[in-house]
Amino acid sequence: MPLNEKLCGVIMLALVAVAPAARAQSRGRAAAAPASSAAPVELGIDGGISFGLSTPKSTSINFPAQQFRAGFMLDDKMELEPFGALNYFGSGGASATALGIGTGLLYHFQTVRSQPQVYLRPLAMLSFLSVDPGGNAPSSSTTQFGLGIGVGMKHPINDRLSWRYEANLTHAFQSGRAPSQTNLNLLAGISFFTH
């Protein structure tokens, strides 16, 4: 496994390992505080447009939903946010399955949720692609690690709902026959807060 894939794998595992501990710490603070001040969970879906900047260039549009996400507040400004997507394509005996998972860490510049909140989101992701061409042709699969950075805004609709917009730049590292790929992604979605 090339060094950049190992590095991305270590970063991804570290983020996944931190999530339960961070959530437990958040629950510990919530138990010590009154119930009304417990940190809410942010659940959301995003649609998006992705522009492949590497050769060959590509454009992908996924509406109404490209990914599902769940955000856990670590403190007033930091939010740990796992996300994922599953896509399946099938036609005439051939099929392809794409699974993407990742974790982002949002830093909010504004802590008051009733006002627009601008945020910065570094992220790490892991993508699995399995292709079965059907017939006697052999199937293939690949796994790619990637890193990215995004900037976005949450715009409140009411005390439980918020529009969310983000532009991010991601890079998936070369893995086997899968080439490296840099994408510019524009996301638009909606968030629901548990309280």
N, CA and C atoms as an extended XYZ file, in Angstrom:
585
Properties=species:S:1:pos:R:3:atomname:S:1:resname:S:1:resid:I:1 pbc="F F F"
N         0.862       -1.186        0.000 N   MET     1
C         0.000        0.000        0.000 CA  MET     1
C         0.900        1.238        0.000 C   MET     1
N         0.706        2.188       -0.941 N   PRO     2
C         1.525        3.389       -0.974 CA  PRO     2
C         1.399        4.197        0.309 C   PRO     2
N         2.432        5.016        0.572 N   LEU     3
C         2.492        5.808        1.793 CA  LEU     3
C         1.296        6.725        1.955 C   LEU     3
N         0.857        7.400        0.855 N   ASN     4
C        -0.270        8.332        0.995 CA  ASN     4
C        -1.549        7.612        1.378 C   ASN     4
N        -1.743        6.371        0.916 N   GLU     5
C        -2.929        5.603        1.313 CA  GLU     5
C        -2.840        5.207        2.784 C   GLU     5
N        -1.636        4.840        3.240 N   LYS     6
C        -1.465        4.496        4.651 CA  LYS     6
C        -1.759        5.704        5.532 C   LYS     6
N        -1.239        6.873        5.130 N   LEU     7
C        -1.473        8.093        5.894 CA  LEU     7
C        -2.956        8.409        5.977 C   LEU     7
N        -3.656        8.330        4.836 N   CYS     8
C        -5.104        8.596        4.838 CA  CYS     8
C        -5.843        7.577        5.689 C   CYS     8
N        -5.410        6.309        5.624 N   GLY     9
C        -6.047        5.287        6.440 CA  GLY     9
C        -5.877        5.553        7.923 C   GLY     9
N        -4.686        5.992        8.320 N   VAL    10
C        -4.427        6.312        9.724 CA  VAL    10
C        -5.284        7.494       10.167 C   VAL    10
N        -5.370        8.541        9.321 N   ILE    11
C        -6.194        9.705        9.656 CA  ILE    11
C        -7.649        9.300        9.800 C   ILE    11
N        -8.149        8.486        8.863 N   MET    12
C        -9.543        8.050        8.892 CA  MET    12
C        -9.823        7.246       10.166 C   MET    12
N        -8.929        6.308       10.488 N   LEU    13
C        -9.130        5.501       11.691 CA  LEU    13
C        -9.089        6.361       12.946 C   LEU    13
N        -8.202        7.352       12.963 N   ALA    14
C        -8.124        8.238       14.125 CA  ALA    14
C        -9.420        9.018       14.303 C   ALA    14
N        -9.972        9.524       13.197 N   LEU    15
C       -11.227       10.273       13.292 CA  LEU    15
C       -12.373        9.379       13.755 C   LEU    15
N       -12.417        8.152       13.220 N   VAL    16
C       -13.481        7.221       13.623 CA  VAL    16
C       -13.318        6.829       15.088 C   VAL    16
N       -12.065        6.657       15.545 N   ALA    17
C       -11.823        6.290       16.949 CA  ALA    17
C       -12.178        7.420       17.899 C   ALA    17
N       -11.984        8.647       17.458 N   VAL    18
C       -12.270        9.808       18.305 CA  VAL    18
C       -13.776       10.020       18.476 C   VAL    18
N       -14.567        9.632       17.495 N   ALA    19
C       -16.005        9.908       17.518 CA  ALA    19
C       -16.706        9.375       18.775 C   ALA    19
N       -16.551        8.079       19.126 N   PRO    20
C       -17.247        7.602       20.332 CA  PRO    20
C       -16.765        8.305       21.602 C   PRO    20
N       -15.462        8.563       21.718 N   ALA    21
C       -14.945        9.232       22.911 CA  ALA    21
C       -15.480       10.656       23.003 C   ALA    21
N       -15.524       11.342       21.857 N   ALA    22
C       -16.035       12.708       21.852 CA  ALA    22
C       -17.516       12.720       22.209 C   ALA    22
N       -18.248       11.758       21.693 N   ARG    23
C       -19.682       11.676       21.984 CA  ARG    23
C       -19.893       11.381       23.475 C   ARG    23
N       -19.075       10.486       24.038 N   ALA    24
C       -19.194       10.159       25.462 CA  ALA    24
C       -18.874       11.382       26.316 C   ALA    24
N       -17.851       12.138       25.907 N   GLN    25
C       -17.512       13.352       26.641 CA  GLN    25
C       -18.664       14.346       26.575 C   GLN    25
N       -19.282       14.455       25.399 N   SER    26
C       -20.429       15.352       25.232 CA  SER    26
C       -21.591       14.911       26.125 C   SER    26
N       -21.822       13.577       26.212 N   ARG    27
C       -22.888       13.061       27.063 CA  ARG    27
C       -22.586       13.334       28.524 C   ARG    27
N       -21.284       13.235       28.898 N   GLY    28
C       -20.889       13.513       30.274 CA  GLY    28
C       -21.182       14.952       30.649 C   GLY    28
N       -20.889       15.889       29.735 N   ARG    29
C       -21.208       17.291       29.981 CA  ARG    29
C       -22.705       17.487       30.059 C   ARG    29
N       -23.450       16.767       29.199 N   ALA    30
C       -24.908       16.909       29.188 CA  ALA    30
C       -25.509       16.395       30.489 C   ALA    30
N       -24.934       15.306       31.040 N   ALA    31
C       -25.464       14.752       32.288 CA  ALA    31
C       -25.232       15.713       33.453 C   ALA    31
N       -24.108       16.444       33.385 N   ALA    32
C       -23.798       17.379       34.466 CA  ALA    32
C       -24.590       18.669       34.347 C   ALA    32
N       -25.117       18.956       33.158 N   ALA    33
C       -25.856       20.193       32.924 CA  ALA    33
C       -27.349       19.912       32.934 C   ALA    33
N       -28.167       20.946       33.047 N   PRO    34
C       -29.606       20.747       32.951 CA  PRO    34
C       -29.984       20.155       31.596 C   PRO    34
N       -31.079       19.397       31.556 N   ALA    35
C       -31.498       18.715       30.325 CA  ALA    35
C       -31.691       19.677       29.169 C   ALA    35
N       -32.141       20.900       29.430 N   SER    36
C       -32.409       21.854       28.363 CA  SER    36
C       -31.137       22.322       27.667 C   SER    36
N       -29.944       22.139       28.300 N   SER    37
C       -28.699       22.604       27.700 CA  SER    37
C       -27.904       21.488       27.034 C   SER    37
N       -28.443       20.256       26.961 N   ALA    38
C       -27.750       19.161       26.299 CA  ALA    38
C       -27.546       19.495       24.824 C   ALA    38
N       -26.387       19.120       24.277 N   ALA    39
C       -26.056       19.443       22.888 CA  ALA    39
C       -26.981       18.691       21.929 C   ALA    39
N       -27.538       19.386       20.944 N   PRO    40
C       -28.392       18.713       19.977 CA  PRO    40
C       -27.567       17.929       18.962 C   PRO    40
N       -28.190       16.960       18.325 N   VAL    41
C       -27.597       16.233       17.207 CA  VAL    41
C       -28.156       16.861       15.939 C   VAL    41
N       -27.278       17.091       14.963 N   GLU    42
C       -27.697       17.651       13.676 CA  GLU    42
C       -27.769       16.525       12.647 C   GLU    42
N       -28.962       16.245       12.142 N   LEU    43
C       -29.164       15.231       11.109 CA  LEU    43
C       -29.458       15.946        9.800 C   LEU    43
N       -28.866       15.478        8.697 N   GLY    44
C       -29.103       16.189        7.455 CA  GLY    44
C       -28.846       15.367        6.208 C   GLY    44
N       -29.376       15.869        5.097 N   ILE    45
C       -29.100       15.311        3.775 CA  ILE    45
C       -28.671       16.457        2.867 C   ILE    45
N       -27.813       16.134        1.915 N   ASP    46
C       -27.323       17.117        0.965 CA  ASP    46
C       -27.435       16.578       -0.449 C   ASP    46
N       -27.785       17.448       -1.366 N   GLY    47
C       -27.653       17.178       -2.784 CA  GLY    47
C       -26.433       17.934       -3.259 C   GLY    47
N       -25.957       17.618       -4.453 N   GLY    48
C       -24.759       18.338       -4.860 CA  GLY    48
C       -24.384       18.176       -6.310 C   GLY    48
N       -23.457       19.018       -6.709 N   ILE    49
C       -22.837       18.980       -8.032 CA  ILE    49
C       -21.342       18.846       -7.796 C   ILE    49
N       -20.716       17.908       -8.497 N   SER    50
C       -19.295       17.665       -8.347 CA  SER    50
C       -18.613       17.851       -9.696 C   SER    50
N       -17.570       18.662       -9.716 N   PHE    51
C       -16.790       18.903      -10.926 CA  PHE    51
C       -15.424       18.246      -10.763 C   PHE    51
N       -15.143       17.249      -11.602 N   GLY    52
C       -13.831       16.597      -11.581 CA  GLY    52
C       -12.812       17.505      -12.238 C   GLY    52
N       -11.777       17.881      -11.504 N   LEU    53
C       -10.766       18.805      -12.016 CA  LEU    53
C        -9.578       18.075      -12.636 C   LEU    53
N        -9.459       16.766      -12.391 N   SER    54
C        -8.368       15.979      -12.951 CA  SER    54
C        -8.788       15.426      -14.306 C   SER    54
N        -7.807       14.974      -15.093 N   THR    55
C        -8.090       14.375      -16.394 CA  THR    55
C        -8.399       12.900      -16.195 C   THR    55
N        -9.489       12.361      -16.751 N   PRO    56
C       -10.481       13.062      -17.565 CA  PRO    56
C       -11.451       13.857      -16.686 C   PRO    56
N       -11.806       15.039      -17.127 N   LYS    57
C       -12.731       15.894      -16.383 CA  LYS    57
C       -14.130       15.281      -16.407 C   LYS    57
N       -14.894       15.537      -15.336 N   SER    58
C       -16.244       14.957      -15.245 CA  SER    58
C       -17.146       15.897      -14.460 C   SER    58
N       -18.444       15.687      -14.617 N   THR    59
C       -19.440       16.419      -13.837 CA  THR    59
C       -20.462       15.412      -13.349 C   THR    59
N       -20.801       15.498      -12.068 N   SER    60
C       -21.779       14.594      -11.475 CA  SER    60
C       -22.811       15.426      -10.719 C   SER    60
N       -24.099       15.141      -10.959 N   ILE    61
C       -25.190       15.841      -10.274 CA  ILE    61
C       -25.985       14.819       -9.479 C   ILE    61
N       -26.146       15.073       -8.203 N   ASN    62
C       -26.884       14.165       -7.321 CA  ASN    62
C       -27.918       14.948       -6.529 C   ASN    62
N       -29.151       14.966       -7.000 N   PHE    63
C       -30.254       15.615       -6.302 CA  PHE    63
C       -31.414       14.645       -6.247 C   PHE    63
N       -32.212       14.564       -5.219 N   PRO    64
C       -32.215       15.459       -4.070 CA  PRO    64
C       -31.218       15.072       -2.988 C   PRO    64
N       -30.623       13.857       -3.048 N   ALA    65
C       -29.748       13.454       -1.943 CA  ALA    65
C       -28.469       12.823       -2.467 C   ALA    65
N       -27.344       13.370       -2.020 N   GLN    66
C       -26.039       12.828       -2.343 CA  GLN    66
C       -25.450       12.101       -1.147 C   GLN    66
N       -25.706       12.628        0.055 N   GLN    67
C       -25.151       12.013        1.257 CA  GLN    67
C       -26.038       12.301        2.466 C   GLN    67
N       -25.901       11.432        3.471 N   PHE    68
C       -26.570       11.608        4.758 CA  PHE    68
C       -25.481       11.922        5.775 C   PHE    68
N       -25.779       12.780        6.742 N   ARG    69
C       -24.795       13.153        7.755 CA  ARG    69
C       -25.441       13.264        9.130 C   ARG    69
N       -24.622       13.088       10.165 N   ALA    70
C       -25.066       13.256       11.550 CA  ALA    70
C       -23.961       13.978       12.302 C   ALA    70
N       -24.288       15.141       12.871 N   GLY    71
C       -23.286       15.956       13.550 CA  GLY    71
C       -23.467       15.942       15.056 C   GLY    71
N       -22.351       15.817       15.781 N   PHE    72
C       -22.339       15.768       17.238 CA  PHE    72
C       -21.481       16.924       17.754 C   PHE    72
N       -22.091       17.839       18.487 N   MET    73
C       -21.376       19.004       19.005 CA  MET    73
C       -20.393       18.577       20.098 C   MET    73
N       -19.129       18.957       19.933 N   LEU    74
C       -18.108       18.678       20.941 CA  LEU    74
C       -18.034       19.813       21.953 C   LEU    74
N       -18.268       21.032       21.471 N   ASP    75
C       -18.376       22.216       22.318 CA  ASP    75
C       -19.165       23.252       21.518 C   ASP    75
N       -19.124       24.524       21.919 N   ASP    76
C       -19.930       25.542       21.239 CA  ASP    76
C       -19.528       25.774       19.792 C   ASP    76
N       -18.270       25.479       19.422 N   LYS    77
C       -17.792       25.782       18.077 CA  LYS    77
C       -17.451       24.558       17.242 C   LYS    77
N       -17.127       23.436       17.877 N   MET    78
C       -16.656       22.251       17.157 CA  MET    78
C       -17.742       21.189       17.063 C   MET    78
N       -17.845       20.592       15.877 N   GLU    79
C       -18.848       19.553       15.626 CA  GLU    79
C       -18.193       18.421       14.851 C   GLU    79
N       -18.313       17.195       15.356 N   LEU    80
C       -17.817       16.002       14.683 CA  LEU    80
C       -18.953       15.436       13.849 C   LEU    80
N       -18.697       15.215       12.545 N   GLU    81
C       -19.793       14.876       11.644 CA  GLU    81
C       -19.449       13.705       10.717 C   GLU    81
N       -19.819       12.481       11.089 N   PRO    82
C       -19.712       11.367       10.152 CA  PRO    82
C       -20.740       11.537        9.021 C   PRO    82
N       -20.385       11.060        7.816 N   PHE    83
C       -21.310       11.135        6.688 CA  PHE    83
C       -21.137        9.903        5.814 C   PHE    83
N       -22.134        9.633        4.998 N   GLY    84
C       -22.043        8.470        4.129 CA  GLY    84
C       -23.037        8.511        2.985 C   GLY    84
N       -22.756        7.676        1.986 N   ALA    85
C       -23.627        7.557        0.819 CA  ALA    85
C       -23.489        6.157        0.244 C   ALA    85
N       -24.579        5.625       -0.283 N   LEU    86
C       -24.587        4.325       -0.945 CA  LEU    86
C       -25.325        4.467       -2.263 C   LEU    86
N       -24.663        4.064       -3.363 N   ASN    87
C       -25.274        4.129       -4.691 CA  ASN    87
C       -25.119        2.780       -5.375 C   ASN    87
N       -26.181        2.344       -6.055 N   TYR    88
C       -26.167        1.081       -6.805 CA  TYR    88
C       -26.690        1.347       -8.209 C   TYR    88
N       -26.007        0.800       -9.198 N   PHE    89
C       -26.425        0.927      -10.591 CA  PHE    89
C       -26.463       -0.471      -11.194 C   PHE    89
N       -27.540       -0.811      -11.878 N   GLY    90
C       -27.647       -2.119      -12.508 CA  GLY    90
C       -28.353       -2.030      -13.850 C   GLY    90
N       -27.854       -2.805      -14.827 N   SER    91
C       -28.470       -2.820      -16.158 CA  SER    91
C       -27.990       -4.043      -16.923 C   SER    91
N       -28.932       -4.836      -17.421 N   GLY    92
C       -28.596       -5.970      -18.283 CA  GLY    92
C       -27.600       -6.955      -17.701 C   GLY    92
N       -27.680       -7.234      -16.411 N   GLY    93
C       -26.763       -8.182      -15.787 CA  GLY    93
C       -25.492       -7.547      -15.254 C   GLY    93
N       -25.202       -6.337      -15.660 N   ALA    94
C       -24.036       -5.621      -15.128 CA  ALA    94
C       -24.467       -4.760      -13.951 C   ALA    94
N       -23.564       -4.549      -13.016 N   SER    95
C       -23.909       -3.718      -11.859 CA  SER    95
C       -22.664       -3.032      -11.301 C   SER    95
N       -22.906       -1.968      -10.572 N   ALA    96
C       -21.835       -1.250       -9.878 CA  ALA    96
C       -22.388       -0.761       -8.549 C   ALA    96
N       -21.602       -0.901       -7.514 N   THR    97
C       -21.975       -0.432       -6.177 CA  THR    97
C       -20.900        0.522       -5.677 C   THR    97
N       -21.316        1.682       -5.229 N   ALA    98
C       -20.383        2.674       -4.689 CA  ALA    98
C       -20.809        3.010       -3.262 C   ALA    98
N       -19.869        2.909       -2.339 N   LEU    99
C       -20.106        3.238       -0.937 CA  LEU    99
C       -19.060        4.261       -0.516 C   LEU    99
N       -19.507        5.359        0.045 N   GLY   100
C       -18.591        6.375        0.539 CA  GLY   100
C       -18.902        6.693        1.987 C   GLY   100
N       -17.878        6.711        2.829 N   ILE   101
C       -18.037        7.092        4.227 CA  ILE   101
C       -16.939        8.096        4.563 C   ILE   101
N       -17.192        8.902        5.564 N   GLY   102
C       -16.184        9.866        5.951 CA  GLY   102
C       -16.541       10.554        7.244 C   GLY   102
N       -15.640       11.415        7.674 N   THR   103
C       -15.846       12.193        8.885 CA  THR   103
C       -15.324       13.598        8.653 C   THR   103
N       -16.126       14.573        9.033 N   GLY   104
C       -15.713       15.965        8.970 CA  GLY   104
C       -15.666       16.554       10.371 C   GLY   104
N       -14.928       17.632       10.522 N   LEU   105
C       -14.842       18.331       11.796 CA  LEU   105
C       -15.144       19.798       11.521 C   LEU   105
N       -16.359       20.229       11.882 N   LEU   106
C       -16.781       21.599       11.609 CA  LEU   106
C       -16.309       22.550       12.692 C   LEU   106
N       -15.790       23.694       12.254 N   TYR   107
C       -15.466       24.784       13.164 CA  TYR   107
C       -16.398       25.939       12.830 C   TYR   107
N       -17.310       26.294       13.749 N   HIS   108
C       -18.277       27.368       13.534 CA  HIS   108
C       -17.701       28.704       13.990 C   HIS   108
N       -17.789       29.708       13.136 N   PHE   109
C       -17.314       31.039       13.495 CA  PHE   109
C       -18.358       31.801       14.314 C   PHE   109
N       -19.611       31.351       14.267 N   GLN   110
C       -20.725       31.959       15.014 CA  GLN   110
C       -21.363       30.843       15.830 C   GLN   110
N       -21.512       31.027       17.132 N   THR   111
C       -22.031       29.952       17.982 CA  THR   111
C       -23.543       30.019       18.193 C   THR   111
N       -24.205       31.089       17.775 N   VAL   112
C       -25.643       31.232       17.981 CA  VAL   112
C       -26.381       30.622       16.788 C   VAL   112
N       -27.094       29.505       17.024 N   ARG   113
C       -27.740       28.765       15.945 CA  ARG   113
C       -28.917       29.516       15.311 C   ARG   113
N       -29.483       30.488       16.001 N   SER   114
C       -30.618       31.244       15.455 CA  SER   114
C       -30.165       32.296       14.436 C   SER   114
N       -28.857       32.421       14.243 N   GLN   115
C       -28.298       33.331       13.247 CA  GLN   115
C       -27.520       32.525       12.218 C   GLN   115
N       -27.282       33.064       11.010 N   PRO   116
C       -26.463       32.338       10.032 CA  PRO   116
C       -25.090       32.000       10.613 C   PRO   116
N       -24.665       30.764       10.400 N   GLN   117
C       -23.388       30.283       10.927 CA  GLN   117
C       -22.463       29.895        9.780 C   GLN   117
N       -21.349       30.581        9.649 N   VAL   118
C       -20.317       30.209        8.688 CA  VAL   118
C       -19.402       29.204        9.369 C   VAL   118
N       -18.978       28.175        8.624 N   TYR   119
C       -18.116       27.149        9.217 CA  TYR   119
C       -17.014       26.725        8.245 C   TYR   119
N       -15.971       26.134        8.799 N   LEU   120
C       -14.874       25.526        8.055 CA  LEU   120
C       -14.916       24.040        8.361 C   LEU   120
N       -14.748       23.187        7.324 N   ARG   121
C       -14.880       21.739        7.547 CA  ARG   121
C       -13.763       20.954        6.861 C   ARG   121
N       -12.690       20.587        7.591 N   PRO   122
C       -11.757       19.605        7.046 CA  PRO   122
C       -12.415       18.226        7.117 C   PRO   122
N       -12.082       17.350        6.185 N   LEU   123
C       -12.725       16.039        6.164 CA  LEU   123
C       -11.786       14.963        5.638 C   LEU   123
N       -12.066       13.733        6.028 N   ALA   124
C       -11.381       12.545        5.518 CA  ALA   124
C       -12.448       11.588        5.039 C   ALA   124
N       -12.172       10.883        3.937 N   MET   125
C       -13.189       10.002        3.357 CA  MET   125
C       -12.571        8.716        2.831 C   MET   125
N       -13.418        7.710        2.715 N   LEU   126
C       -13.039        6.394        2.216 CA  LEU   126
C       -14.114        5.971        1.227 C   LEU   126
N       -13.705        5.624       -0.008 N   SER   127
C       -14.664        5.250       -1.056 CA  SER   127
C       -14.396        3.823       -1.523 C   SER   127
N       -15.463        3.041       -1.618 N   PHE   128
C       -15.389        1.675       -2.139 CA  PHE   128
C       -16.193        1.623       -3.437 C   PHE   128
N       -15.624        1.023       -4.477 N   LEU   129
C       -16.337        0.847       -5.745 CA  LEU   129
C       -16.179       -0.592       -6.187 C   LEU   129
N       -17.307       -1.255       -6.455 N   SER   130
C       -17.309       -2.632       -6.945 CA  SER   130
C       -18.076       -2.671       -8.258 C   SER   130
N       -17.454       -3.233       -9.302 N   VAL   131
C       -18.066       -3.294      -10.626 CA  VAL   131
C       -18.135       -4.749      -11.072 C   VAL   131
N       -19.331       -5.197      -11.464 N   ASP   132
C       -19.540       -6.525      -12.026 CA  ASP   132
C       -20.085       -6.337      -13.434 C   ASP   132
N       -19.254       -6.552      -14.481 N   PRO   133
C       -19.723       -6.316      -15.849 CA  PRO   133
C       -20.713       -7.378      -16.348 C   PRO   133
N       -20.930       -8.423      -15.583 N   GLY   134
C       -21.866       -9.467      -15.967 CA  GLY   134
C       -21.209      -10.478      -16.889 C   GLY   134
N       -21.941      -11.543      -17.191 N   GLY   135
C       -21.396      -12.583      -18.062 CA  GLY   135
C       -20.180      -13.239      -17.437 C   GLY   135
N       -19.198      -13.570      -18.287 N   ASN   136
C       -17.984      -14.224      -17.811 CA  ASN   136
C       -16.872      -13.242      -17.477 C   ASN   136
N       -17.124      -11.950      -17.659 N   ALA   137
C       -16.094      -10.945      -17.375 CA  ALA   137
C       -15.850      -10.872      -15.871 C   ALA   137
N       -14.594      -10.734      -15.484 N   PRO   138
C       -14.297      -10.684      -14.044 CA  PRO   138
C       -14.758       -9.362      -13.420 C   PRO   138
N       -15.213       -9.459      -12.180 N   SER   139
C       -15.591       -8.246      -11.457 CA  SER   139
C       -14.337       -7.607      -10.869 C   SER   139
N       -14.449       -6.341      -10.498 N   SER   140
C       -13.311       -5.642       -9.915 CA  SER   140
C       -13.804       -4.724       -8.808 C   SER   140
N       -12.896       -4.394       -7.913 N   SER   141
C       -13.244       -3.470       -6.841 CA  SER   141
C       -12.017       -2.638       -6.493 C   SER   141
N       -12.265       -1.477       -5.958 N   THR   142
C       -11.183       -0.590       -5.557 CA  THR   142
C       -11.598        0.206       -4.331 C   THR   142
N       -10.617        0.607       -3.554 N   THR   143
C       -10.829        1.435       -2.379 CA  THR   143
C        -9.911        2.647       -2.483 C   THR   143
N       -10.453        3.839       -2.258 N   GLN   144
C        -9.643        5.052       -2.311 CA  GLN   144
C        -9.827        5.863       -1.040 C   GLN   144
N        -8.744        6.431       -0.568 N   PHE   145
C        -8.757        7.333        0.579 CA  PHE   145
C        -8.674        8.753        0.059 C   PHE   145
N        -9.264        9.672        0.782 N   GLY   146
C        -9.205       11.061        0.350 CA  GLY   146
C        -9.280       12.024        1.513 C   GLY   146
N        -8.861       13.245        1.235 N   LEU   147
C        -8.916       14.336        2.196 CA  LEU   147
C        -9.544       15.540        1.521 C   LEU   147
N       -10.091       16.443        2.310 N   GLY   148
C       -10.694       17.629        1.720 CA  GLY   148
C       -10.844       18.750        2.729 C   GLY   148
N       -11.248       19.893        2.213 N   ILE   149
C       -11.522       21.063        3.049 CA  ILE   149
C       -12.700       21.804        2.440 C   ILE   149
N       -13.609       22.264        3.292 N   GLY   150
C       -14.789       22.963        2.799 CA  GLY   150
C       -15.116       24.169        3.647 C   GLY   150
N       -15.861       25.074        3.048 N   VAL   151
C       -16.380       26.224        3.777 CA  VAL   151
C       -17.866       26.302        3.464 C   VAL   151
N       -18.666       26.602        4.475 N   GLY   152
C       -20.106       26.599        4.258 CA  GLY   152
C       -20.835       27.517        5.209 C   GLY   152
N       -22.176       27.483        5.070 N   MET   153
C       -23.026       28.303        5.923 CA  MET   153
C       -24.304       27.548        6.249 C   MET   153
N       -24.723       27.655        7.514 N   LYS   154
C       -26.027       27.159        7.953 CA  LYS   154
C       -26.930       28.382        8.084 C   LYS   154
N       -28.072       28.337        7.407 N   HIS   155
C       -29.010       29.470        7.448 CA  HIS   155
C       -30.302       28.997        8.103 C   HIS   155
N       -30.650       29.494        9.297 N   PRO   156
C       -31.808       28.965       10.032 CA  PRO   156
C       -33.138       29.220        9.333 C   PRO   156
N       -33.999       28.201        9.366 N   ILE   157
C       -35.387       28.319        8.899 CA  ILE   157
C       -36.269       28.592       10.116 C   ILE   157
N       -36.069       27.784       11.158 N   ASN   158
C       -36.724       27.982       12.458 CA  ASN   158
C       -35.794       27.405       13.518 C   ASN   158
N       -36.271       27.164       14.733 N   ASP   159
C       -35.366       26.709       15.787 CA  ASP   159
C       -34.910       25.263       15.637 C   ASP   159
N       -35.520       24.471       14.732 N   ARG   160
C       -35.138       23.066       14.549 CA  ARG   160
C       -34.618       22.738       13.157 C   ARG   160
N       -34.819       23.652       12.188 N   LEU   161
C       -34.422       23.399       10.802 CA  LEU   161
C       -33.488       24.488       10.298 C   LEU   161
N       -32.583       24.073        9.405 N   SER   162
C       -31.644       25.028        8.834 CA  SER   162
C       -31.279       24.594        7.417 C   SER   162
N       -31.197       25.567        6.492 N   TRP   163
C       -30.617       25.293        5.176 CA  TRP   163
C       -29.105       25.212        5.363 C   TRP   163
N       -28.447       24.442        4.520 N   ARG   164
C       -26.990       24.349        4.630 CA  ARG   164
C       -26.374       24.351        3.235 C   ARG   164
N       -25.370       25.193        3.045 N   TYR   165
C       -24.683       25.330        1.760 CA  TYR   165
C       -23.188       25.176        1.999 C   TYR   165
N       -22.514       24.484        1.086 N   GLU   166
C       -21.072       24.286        1.254 CA  GLU   166
C       -20.378       24.138       -0.086 C   GLU   166
N       -19.169       24.676       -0.190 N   ALA   167
C       -18.257       24.421       -1.309 CA  ALA   167
C       -17.032       23.748       -0.707 C   ALA   167
N       -16.610       22.624       -1.295 N   ASN   168
C       -15.415       21.975       -0.776 CA  ASN   168
C       -14.546       21.446       -1.906 C   ASN   168
N       -13.301       21.245       -1.586 N   LEU   169
C       -12.322       20.694       -2.508 CA  LEU   169
C       -11.829       19.394       -1.902 C   LEU   169
N       -11.933       18.293       -2.658 N   THR   170
C       -11.505       16.992       -2.147 CA  THR   170
C       -10.479       16.377       -3.094 C   THR   170
N        -9.618       15.551       -2.542 N   HIS   171
C        -8.637       14.832       -3.358 CA  HIS   171
C        -8.629       13.367       -2.933 C   HIS   171
N        -8.922       12.471       -3.880 N   ALA   172
C        -8.836       11.030       -3.646 CA  ALA   172
C        -7.495       10.561       -4.197 C   ALA   172
N        -6.738        9.830       -3.392 N   PHE   173
C        -5.407        9.391       -3.787 CA  PHE   173
C        -5.467        8.150       -4.666 C   PHE   173
N        -4.487        8.004       -5.554 N   GLN   174
C        -4.432        6.862       -6.467 CA  GLN   174
C        -4.410        5.564       -5.678 C   GLN   174
N        -5.165        4.583       -6.191 N   SER   175
C        -5.224        3.273       -5.552 CA  SER   175
C        -5.376        2.219       -6.645 C   SER   175
N        -4.344        1.404       -6.853 N   GLY   176
C        -4.396        0.401       -7.914 CA  GLY   176
C        -4.599        1.058       -9.270 C   GLY   176
N        -5.636        0.606       -9.985 N   ARG   177
C        -5.925        1.191      -11.298 CA  ARG   177
C        -6.781        2.439      -11.213 C   ARG   177
N        -7.268        2.771      -10.030 N   ALA   178
C        -8.070        3.985       -9.850 CA  ALA   178
C        -7.131        5.181       -9.726 C   ALA   178
N        -7.213        6.134      -10.659 N   PRO   179
C        -6.292        7.279      -10.613 CA  PRO   179
C        -6.676        8.256       -9.503 C   PRO   179
N        -5.736        9.114       -9.140 N   SER   180
C        -6.062       10.171       -8.181 CA  SER   180
C        -7.048       11.124       -8.838 C   SER   180
N        -7.855       11.763       -8.023 N   GLN   181
C        -8.910       12.643       -8.562 CA  GLN   181
C        -9.131       13.797       -7.602 C   GLN   181
N        -9.148       15.014       -8.163 N   THR   182
C        -9.466       16.197       -7.386 CA  THR   182
C       -10.815       16.727       -7.840 C   THR   182
N       -11.706       17.012       -6.892 N   ASN   183
C       -13.064       17.462       -7.210 CA  ASN   183
C       -13.396       18.752       -6.489 C   ASN   183
N       -14.136       19.598       -7.165 N   LEU   184
C       -14.779       20.754       -6.556 CA  LEU   184
C       -16.237       20.374       -6.381 C   LEU   184
N       -16.730       20.422       -5.145 N   ASN   185
C       -18.092       19.985       -4.827 CA  ASN   185
C       -18.911       21.142       -4.277 C   ASN   185
N       -20.113       21.308       -4.814 N   LEU   186
C       -21.049       22.318       -4.321 CA  LEU   186
C       -22.241       21.576       -3.735 C   LEU   186
N       -22.489       21.752       -2.447 N   LEU   187
C       -23.548       21.023       -1.745 CA  LEU   187
C       -24.633       21.980       -1.266 C   LEU   187
N       -25.858       21.501       -1.293 N   ALA   188
C       -26.993       22.230       -0.717 CA  ALA   188
C       -27.868       21.206       -0.025 C   ALA   188
N       -28.264       21.506        1.206 N   GLY   189
C       -29.055       20.535        1.951 CA  GLY   189
C       -29.841       21.160        3.051 C   GLY   189
N       -30.422       20.281        3.862 N   ILE   190
C       -31.237       20.735        4.990 CA  ILE   190
C       -30.816       19.954        6.230 C   ILE   190
N       -30.836       20.630        7.368 N   SER   191
C       -30.468       20.019        8.643 CA  SER   191
C       -31.651       20.065        9.595 C   SER   191
N       -31.800       18.986       10.360 N   PHE   192
C       -32.799       18.910       11.429 CA  PHE   192
C       -32.036       18.749       12.742 C   PHE   192
N       -32.343       19.577       13.722 N   PHE   193
C       -31.693       19.507       15.034 CA  PHE   193
C       -32.643       18.824       16.012 C   PHE   193
N       -32.118       17.911       16.822 N   THR   194
C       -32.961       17.117       17.708 CA  THR   194
C       -33.636       17.952       18.784 C   THR   194
N       -33.095       19.117       19.110 N   HIS   195
C       -33.768       20.057       20.009 CA  HIS   195
C       -33.140       21.410       19.875 C   HIS   195
